[in-house]
Amino acid sequence: MDVTWLTDHHYIESTNSDTNDLIIISPARRKGIDSGLITQLFNQSTSLNYSIVMFDYTYFVNHAEPSDDYVKEYEDLKKVVKHVRQTYPDKRVHLIGHSLGGVVSSWMAKEWPEVIASVGVFGYIPDKIDFGSYQGRVHIVQGDFDDYGDEVLIANSMEAFGIRYTLDMVLDADHLFRGTGYDTDVTYEADAARIMLTRLNESIDSISK
């Protein structure tokens, strides 16, 4: 599998042989896997003994810009999913993505619904998300000051797909889960990560029964 761009710091893996589930994290446009939210998600996941993989997109590794249509980033994710499936064929795959990462994760679930057990989206972008006919579990964590989508837009989008989903709003947070108004120095990344992992655990428990 051609994942040669995933070298050094740009591909991080922590696996646990005692769990049947593996999380693949797709970052947003900015900072890649070094973002505060992704760092929180990784650290909290490993402390809970989840198996986890996170990676940077080709453009980020090459110090370039993402593609306008996200197709190249989707191909990057597809290669990582294939690599993980070949390396850990017995593990269920869960995708969690932030912003751009949430978009390409939804496309991945649409194409390979039989492979993706659940999808988590931070910073839902209604006009780009596309789950198609995917009927797995979807969890959304959104800042209530996120300019891309509020509760109504997200509900309309998800209901159009006919998917059961959970939506947790993080008060006073923007698209990057930073504070707004007088709280611009405050971040809600740890809270957002904790909420997502709680929802993921509910999915895993339900699937395992």
C-alpha positions in Angstrom: 0.0 0.0 0.0 1.4 3.4 -1.0 1.5 5.3 2.3 5.1 6.5 1.7 4.2 10.0 2.6 3.4 8.9 6.2 6.9 9.1 7.7 8.4 10.3 10.9 6.0 12.6 12.8 3.2 12.5 10.2 1.8 9.0 11.1 1.3 8.0 14.7 -0.1 4.7 15.9 -0.9 3.3 19.3 -2.4 -0.1 19.3 -3.8 -2.3 22.0 -4.1 -6.1 21.3 -6.8 -6.3 24.0 -9.4 -4.2 22.0 -11.3 -5.2 18.9 -11.8 -1.6 17.8 -9.4 0.9 16.1 -9.9 4.6 15.6 -8.5 6.5 12.6 -8.3 10.3 13.2 -8.4 12.7 10.2 -7.4 16.3 11.1 -8.7 19.6 9.9 -6.9 21.9 7.5 -4.8 23.8 10.0 -1.9 22.3 12.0 -2.7 18.7 11.0 -2.3 16.2 13.9 -0.5 18.9 15.9 -3.8 20.7 16.5 -5.0 21.0 20.1 -8.2 19.1 19.5 -6.4 16.2 17.8 -3.8 16.1 20.5 -6.5 16.0 23.2 -8.3 13.2 21.3 -5.2 11.1 20.9 -4.1 11.5 24.5 -7.5 10.8 25.9 -7.9 7.8 23.6 -4.6 6.2 24.6 -5.4 6.7 28.3 -8.5 4.7 27.7 -6.5 2.0 26.0 -8.1 2.5 22.5 -6.1 1.5 19.5 -5.6 4.6 17.4 -4.0 5.9 14.2 -3.7 9.5 13.2 -2.1 10.9 10.1 -1.4 14.1 8.1 -2.6 14.6 4.6 -0.1 14.7 1.7 -0.5 18.5 1.2 0.4 19.1 4.9 3.5 16.9 4.7 4.6 18.7 1.5 3.9 22.2 3.0 1.2 22.9 0.3 -2.5 23.7 0.3 -5.4 21.3 0.4 -7.3 20.5 -2.8 -10.3 22.7 -3.3 -12.6 19.7 -3.6 -10.9 17.6 -0.9 -10.6 14.7 -3.3 -6.8 14.3 -2.7 -7.4 14.3 1.1 -10.1 11.6 0.6 -7.6 9.5 -1.3 -5.1 9.9 1.5 -7.7 8.7 4.0 -8.7 5.8 1.8 -5.0 4.6 1.6 -4.7 4.8 5.4 -7.9 2.8 5.9 -6.7 0.1 3.4 -3.3 0.0 5.2 -5.0 -0.4 8.6 -7.3 -3.1 7.3 -4.4 -5.0 5.9 -2.3 -4.6 9.1 -5.2 -5.2 11.6 -7.8 -7.3 9.7 -9.6 -8.4 12.8 -10.2 -4.9 14.2 -13.4 -2.8 13.6 -12.6 0.6 12.1 -14.1 3.8 13.5 -13.4 7.2 11.9 -13.2 10.5 13.7 -12.5 13.7 11.7 -12.5 17.4 12.3 -13.8 19.8 9.7 -12.2 18.6 6.4 -11.5 15.4 8.2 -15.1 14.9 9.1 -16.1 15.5 5.4 -13.7 12.9 4.0 -14.7 10.5 6.8 -18.3 10.8 5.7 -17.3 10.0 2.1 -15.4 7.0 3.3 -18.4 5.7 5.2 -20.5 6.2 2.1 -18.1 4.2 -0.1 -17.2 1.4 2.4 -20.2 1.1 4.8 -19.3 -2.5 5.5 -15.9 -1.5 6.8 -16.7 1.6 8.8 -18.3 0.8 12.2 -19.0 4.4 13.2 -18.1 8.0 12.3 -17.4 10.9 14.6 -17.5 14.5 13.2 -16.1 17.6 14.9 -17.2 20.8 13.2 -19.9 19.5 10.8 -20.0 21.2 7.4 -23.5 20.6 6.0 -22.8 21.5 2.4 -19.9 19.1 2.1 -20.8 16.1 4.3 -22.2 13.2 2.4 -23.0 9.9 4.1 -25.0 8.6 1.1 -26.9 5.4 2.3 -24.6 4.7 5.2 -26.5 3.4 8.2 -23.8 3.1 10.8 -23.5 5.2 13.9 -22.7 8.9 13.5 -21.7 11.2 16.4 -21.4 15.0 15.9 -19.8 17.4 18.3 -20.3 21.1 17.3 -19.4 24.4 18.8 -22.5 26.5 19.2 -20.7 29.4 17.6 -19.6 27.4 14.6 -20.2 29.4 11.5 -20.5 26.4 9.3 -23.6 24.8 10.8 -26.0 25.2 13.7 -28.4 22.5 15.2 -31.1 23.2 12.6 -28.8 22.9 9.6 -27.2 19.8 10.9 -30.5 18.2 11.7 -31.8 18.9 8.2 -28.7 17.5 6.7 -28.7 14.3 8.7 -32.4 13.7 8.3 -31.9 13.9 4.6 -29.5 10.9 4.9 -32.0 9.0 7.1 -29.3 8.3 9.7 -29.7 8.0 13.4 -27.2 10.3 15.0 -26.2 12.1 18.2 -25.4 15.8 18.3 -23.6 17.4 21.2 -23.2 21.2 21.2 -20.2 22.7 23.1 -21.3 26.1 24.5 -19.3 29.2 23.6 -17.0 27.2 21.2 -16.3 28.1 17.6 -15.4 25.7 14.7 -11.9 25.1 16.2 -13.4 24.7 19.7 -11.9 27.9 20.9 -13.7 30.4 23.0 -15.7 33.3 21.6 -16.5 36.8 22.8 -14.7 37.6 26.0 -13.4 34.1 26.2 -11.1 34.0 23.2 -8.2 32.6 25.3 -10.3 29.7 26.5 -10.3 26.4 24.5 -12.9 23.6 24.7 -10.8 21.0 23.0 -10.5 18.7 26.0 -14.3 18.9 26.5 -15.0 18.2 22.9 -12.7 15.2 22.8 -14.2 13.8 26.0 -17.7 14.0 24.6 -16.7 12.3 21.4 -15.0 9.4 23.1 -18.0 9.0 25.4 -20.2 8.7 22.3 -17.8 6.3 20.7 -17.7 4.1 23.7 -21.5 3.9 23.6 -21.3 2.8 19.9 -18.7 0.1 20.8 -20.8 -1.2 23.7 -23.8 -1.4 21.4 -22.0 -3.2 18.6 -20.4 -5.6 21.1 -23.7 -6.7 22.6 
